[in-house]
Amino acid sequence: MSMRLNKRLAELGLCSRREADDWIARGWVRVNGQPAVLGQLVGEADRVEVAPPARAQQRQQATILLHKPVGYVSGQPEDGHPSAATLIRPQTRWREDRSPRRFEPAHTRGLAPAGRLDIDSTGLLVLTQDGRVAKAIVGERSAVDKEYLVRVQWAPRGPKGPGVVAQNVQAVFPAQALARLRHGLALDGVPLRPAQVEWINPEQLRFVLTEGRKRQIRRMCELVGLHVVGLKRVRIGRVALGALPPGQWRYLGEHERF
């Protein structure tokens, strides 16, 4: 069965499809010993080779971990709100960053968020130039989980309606509703994957998800009578936010993997 060469390179985990096209255009990819061409089809028996310059370029790509504050959007600026990428500058690099990498302006070019955080949410945001990292976190086959701490109120008639409970929410929240948060809800007519949800104190829940639908946690909570008043992402896969301060960033460590 044949497939496009850029897809083959991506499925091998070597790069993203866009990066593969760039390598092919630069003459860094050969198929059966011959220079590859854009759009080329390959089969399982074809021998695909990548030249050393492609690997060297890839090693120079940056992946940055940012503690996104409230008020910043994950991607391009919108509605007057700045992009989180504007925080990536020498002055905001965490002084406890252990990476030996020196900051270069080139590290801010082409940074893309690997998964998003709402403007009113805070916590760990990954910005990367490396398509492999993005695919690992948000690709269709990704199994990387994300952990969130979510402060809630009981608001069965809405946050401005009667009966809002802001303290000891756990005591009034029905057990069957917690079970629905774990499994049984749907958004936009599509069932959600099972989630880990548990109380960590009377006003705060811990969510662990393996998907990232738009405003997912807030919408899940609304479906069971909860109103989110604070949401913080504290982990993506094996990489934790840790002590990284709000508005500051660090490089992904050489041996860190999601």
SEGULUM-80396 format. One record per residue (C-alpha): y, x, z; residue in one letter. Coordinates in nm, 4 decimals. Last residue first. Example, Ala and Ser with C-alpha at 12.3 -4.5 7.8 and 13.67 -1.06 7.14 Angstrom:
> y  x  z  selum
> -0.1060  1.3670  0.7140  S $
> -0.4500  1.2300  0.7800  A $
***
This chain:
> y  x  z  selum
> 1.3818  0.6123  2.7354  F $
> 1.3353  0.9874  2.7346  R $
> 1.5164  1.2562  2.9309  E $
> 1.4159  1.6180  2.8638  H $
> 1.7362  1.7332  2.6947  E $
> 1.9478  1.5181  2.9242  G $
> 2.1444  1.2284  2.7787  L $
> 2.5070  1.3403  2.7916  Y $
> 2.7375  1.2093  3.0612  R $
> 2.9983  0.9382  3.0966  W $
> 3.2757  0.8033  3.3183  Q $
> 3.4519  0.4673  3.3278  G $
> 3.2593  0.3493  3.6338  P $
> 3.0997  0.6380  3.8261  P $
> 2.7555  0.7815  3.7387  L $
> 2.5624  0.7722  4.0675  A $
> 2.2365  0.6476  3.9157  G $
> 2.2637  0.4653  3.5828  L $
> 1.8902  0.5085  3.5356  A $
> 1.6921  0.6352  3.2357  V $
> 1.3192  0.5563  3.2326  R $
> 1.3587  0.2354  3.0329  G $
> 1.7232  0.1299  3.0502  I $
> 1.8472  0.1093  3.4084  R $
> 2.1352  -0.0179  3.6233  V $
> 2.2872  -0.2959  3.4143  R $
> 2.5488  -0.4765  3.6246  K $
> 2.6340  -0.8471  3.6289  L $
> 2.8791  -1.0235  3.8593  G $
> 2.9850  -1.3856  3.9094  V $
> 2.6887  -1.5484  3.7338  V $
> 2.6682  -1.9259  3.7822  H $
> 2.3289  -2.0743  3.8662  L $
> 2.2079  -2.4257  3.7869  G $
> 1.8775  -2.3455  3.6139  V $
> 1.9979  -2.3430  3.2511  L $
> 2.3193  -2.1677  3.3541  E $
> 2.1142  -1.8747  3.4852  C $
> 1.9388  -1.8268  3.1534  M $
> 2.2751  -1.8392  2.9734  R $
> 2.4229  -1.5691  3.1957  R $
> 2.1089  -1.3562  3.1586  I $
> 2.0999  -1.3837  2.7806  Q $
> 2.4640  -1.3250  2.6916  R $
> 2.3392  -1.2600  2.3363  K $
> 1.9648  -1.1898  2.3367  R $
> 1.8447  -0.8577  2.4760  G $
> 1.4697  -0.8319  2.5096  E $
> 1.2310  -0.6571  2.7484  T $
> 1.3997  -0.7895  3.0617  L $
> 1.4040  -0.6879  3.4289  V $
> 1.6304  -0.9071  3.6422  F $
> 1.7239  -0.8424  4.0069  R $
> 1.8980  -1.1293  4.1818  L $
> 2.1904  -1.1255  4.4241  Q $
> 2.3401  -1.3730  4.6715  E $
> 2.0739  -1.3890  4.9450  P $
> 1.9629  -1.0259  4.8890  N $
> 1.7191  -0.8605  4.6473  I $
> 1.5964  -1.1907  4.5038  W $
> 1.3455  -1.1589  4.2233  E $
> 1.3217  -1.1926  3.8456  V $
> 1.0763  -1.0103  3.6187  Q $
> 1.0933  -1.1614  3.2726  A $
> 0.8454  -1.3324  3.0389  P $
> 0.9672  -1.3441  2.6776  R $
> 1.2133  -1.6172  2.5922  L $
> 1.1218  -1.9199  2.3843  P $
> 1.3399  -1.9815  2.0741  V $
> 1.5258  -2.3139  2.0432  G $
> 1.8681  -2.1527  2.0730  D $
> 1.7602  -2.0070  2.4075  L $
> 1.4266  -2.0975  2.5680  A $
> 1.3115  -2.0957  2.9292  L $
> 0.9523  -2.1013  3.0567  G $
> 0.8939  -1.7683  3.2241  H $
> 1.0560  -1.5741  3.5076  R $
> 1.3698  -1.7856  3.5117  L $
> 1.1463  -2.0936  3.5177  R $
> 0.9690  -1.9641  3.8305  A $
> 1.3062  -1.9201  4.0010  L $
> 1.3820  -2.2828  3.9160  A $
> 1.0519  -2.3906  4.0722  Q $
> 1.1493  -2.2159  4.3966  A $
> 1.4673  -2.4237  4.4206  P $
> 1.7897  -2.2347  4.5047  F $
> 1.9358  -2.3557  4.8335  V $
> 1.8304  -2.0696  5.0641  A $
> 1.8703  -1.8047  4.7923  Q $
> 2.2369  -1.8917  4.7538  V $
> 2.3080  -1.7584  5.1017  N $
> 2.6808  -1.7658  5.0248  Q $
> 2.8624  -1.8959  4.7169  A $
> 2.7378  -2.2562  4.7088  V $
> 2.9113  -2.4853  4.4578  V $
> 2.8523  -2.8548  4.5342  G $
> 3.1290  -3.0081  4.3292  P $
> 3.2234  -2.8809  3.9831  G $
> 3.4281  -2.5750  3.8900  K $
> 3.1317  -2.3367  3.8497  P $
> 2.9205  -2.6074  3.6814  G $
> 2.7409  -2.9110  3.8185  R $
> 2.4343  -2.7237  3.9519  P $
> 2.6564  -2.4382  4.0745  A $
> 2.4578  -2.2117  4.3072  W $
> 2.6430  -1.8798  4.2929  Q $
> 2.5177  -1.5537  4.1482  V $
> 2.5340  -1.1745  4.1665  R $
> 2.3101  -1.0116  3.9057  V $
> 2.1617  -0.6632  3.9260  L $
> 2.0124  -0.5704  3.5901  Y $
> 1.7124  -0.3721  3.4678  E $
> 1.6303  -0.3085  3.1034  K $
> 1.2826  -0.2696  2.9563  D $
> 1.1824  -0.0540  2.6607  V $
> 0.9076  -0.2282  2.4614  A $
> 1.0814  -0.1811  2.1272  S $
> 0.9017  -0.3245  1.8243  R $
> 1.2087  -0.4886  1.6718  E $
> 1.4237  -0.1869  1.7524  G $
> 1.6705  -0.2075  2.0419  V $
> 1.5897  0.0874  2.2679  I $
> 1.3538  0.3073  2.0656  A $
> 1.5341  0.2205  1.7413  K $
> 1.8696  0.3246  1.8854  A $
> 1.7248  0.6540  2.0054  V $
> 1.5650  0.7267  1.6685  R $
> 1.8922  0.6457  1.4918  G $
> 2.0659  0.9317  1.6717  D $
> 2.4460  0.9152  1.6839  Q $
> 2.4248  0.7373  2.0179  T $
> 2.6081  0.5256  2.2712  L $
> 2.3994  0.3986  2.5626  V $
> 2.5653  0.1588  2.8078  L $
> 2.4731  0.1555  3.1768  L $
> 2.6791  -0.0716  3.3993  G $
> 2.9365  -0.3464  3.3768  T $
> 2.9605  -0.7035  3.2548  S $
> 3.2689  -0.9113  3.1684  D $
> 3.2981  -0.7655  2.8169  I $
> 2.9284  -0.8293  2.7611  D $
> 2.6946  -0.5293  2.7478  L $
> 2.5286  -0.4267  2.4247  R $
> 2.2195  -0.2530  2.2987  G $
> 2.2122  0.0922  2.1456  A $
> 2.5896  0.1183  2.1020  P $
> 2.6879  0.3254  1.7962  A $
> 2.8610  0.6627  1.7912  L $
> 2.9574  0.7494  1.4333  G $
> 3.2010  1.0183  1.5353  R $
> 3.2419  1.0796  1.9080  T $
> 3.0200  1.3894  1.9183  H $
> 3.2300  1.5481  1.6420  A $
> 3.5151  1.5826  1.8953  P $
> 3.2981  1.8430  2.0720  E $
> 3.2024  1.8476  2.4382  F $
> 2.9957  2.1452  2.5398  R $
> 2.6291  2.0782  2.5967  R $
> 2.4748  2.2411  2.9036  P $
> 2.3794  1.8984  3.0411  S $
> 2.4002  1.8753  3.4186  R $
> 2.6753  1.6122  3.4259  D $
> 2.8139  1.6316  3.7798  E $
> 3.1766  1.6450  3.6617  R $
> 3.1290  1.3178  3.4808  W $
> 3.3086  1.3348  3.1457  R $
> 3.6229  1.1222  3.1617  T $
> 3.8740  1.3987  3.0907  Q $
> 3.6744  1.5354  2.7965  P $
> 3.6770  1.2068  2.6025  R $
> 3.4358  0.9177  2.5606  I $
> 3.6302  0.6261  2.7103  L $
> 3.7402  0.5098  2.3640  T $
> 3.3717  0.4383  2.2919  A $
> 3.3882  0.1387  2.5270  A $
> 3.5917  -0.0367  2.2594  S $
> 3.9260  -0.1799  2.3636  P $
> 3.9996  -0.5516  2.4145  H $
> 4.2793  -0.7036  2.2060  G $
> 4.0608  -0.9823  2.0703  D $
> 3.8070  -0.7294  1.9406  E $
> 3.7602  -0.3542  1.9430  P $
> 3.4347  -0.2431  1.7716  Q $
> 3.1187  -0.2204  1.9810  G $
> 3.0443  -0.2456  2.3526  S $
> 3.3595  -0.4329  2.4522  V $
> 3.5671  -0.3111  2.7456  Y $
> 3.7184  -0.5322  3.0156  G $
> 3.4601  -0.4718  3.2873  V $
> 3.3661  -0.1058  3.3194  P $
> 3.1006  0.0699  3.1110  K $
> 2.9148  0.3456  3.2929  H $
> 2.8467  0.5557  2.9853  L $
> 2.5368  0.7464  2.8797  L $
> 2.5895  0.9520  2.5640  I $
> 2.3497  1.0505  2.2890  T $
> 2.4757  1.3292  2.0644  A $
> 2.3444  1.4556  1.7331  Q $
> 2.3224  1.8329  1.6995  Q $
> 1.9437  1.8323  1.7169  R $
> 1.9374  1.5988  1.4172  Q $
> 2.1340  1.8402  1.2009  Q $
> 1.8864  2.1168  1.2800  A $
> 1.5920  1.8908  1.1978  R $
> 1.7459  1.8056  0.8607  A $
> 1.8235  2.1717  0.7925  P $
> 1.4524  2.2549  0.8494  P $
> 1.3297  2.0581  0.5426  A $
> 1.1293  1.7365  0.5781  V $
> 0.7906  1.7005  0.4121  E $
> 0.6074  1.3880  0.2911  V $
> 0.2535  1.4171  0.1533  R $
> 0.1459  1.1024  -0.0324  D $
> -0.1904  0.9539  0.0652  A $
> -0.0391  0.6630  0.2582  E $
> 0.1690  0.5582  -0.0418  G $
> 0.5262  0.6332  -0.1387  V $
> 0.8030  0.4443  -0.3176  L $
> 1.1292  0.6185  -0.4017  Q $
> 1.4523  0.4298  -0.3328  G $
> 1.6607  0.7462  -0.3216  L $
> 1.4851  1.0423  -0.4813  V $
> 1.2468  1.2967  -0.3303  A $
> 1.2295  1.6605  -0.4362  P $
> 0.8709  1.7551  -0.5358  Q $
> 0.6070  1.9180  -0.3139  G $
> 0.3965  1.6051  -0.2754  N $
> 0.7095  1.4214  -0.1632  V $
> 1.0040  1.6391  -0.0601  R $
> 1.2928  1.5565  0.1717  V $
> 1.6013  1.7723  0.2407  W $
> 1.7603  1.7222  -0.1009  G $
> 2.0942  1.6078  0.0420  R $
> 2.0461  1.2559  -0.0976  A $
> 1.7015  1.2387  0.0624  I $
> 1.8424  1.3451  0.3992  W $
> 2.1187  1.0836  0.3776  D $
> 1.8681  0.8140  0.2831  D $
> 1.6545  0.9133  0.5813  A $
> 1.9554  0.8857  0.8125  E $
> 2.0105  0.5302  0.6958  R $
> 1.6418  0.4526  0.7483  R $
> 1.6501  0.5991  1.0994  S $
> 1.4820  0.9309  1.1749  C $
> 1.1484  1.1057  1.2240  L $
> 0.9681  0.8258  1.4052  G $
> 0.6933  0.8075  1.1430  L $
> 0.8022  0.4484  1.0856  E $
> 1.1524  0.5729  1.0014  A $
> 1.0232  0.8277  0.7501  L $
> 0.8067  0.5609  0.5859  R $
> 1.0982  0.3175  0.5734  K $
> 1.3163  0.5763  0.3987  N $
> 1.0350  0.6457  0.1529  L $
> 1.0069  0.2847  0.0440  R $
> 0.6623  0.1385  0.0868  M $
> 0.3349  0.1459  -0.1043  S $
> 0.0000  0.0000  0.0000  M $
***
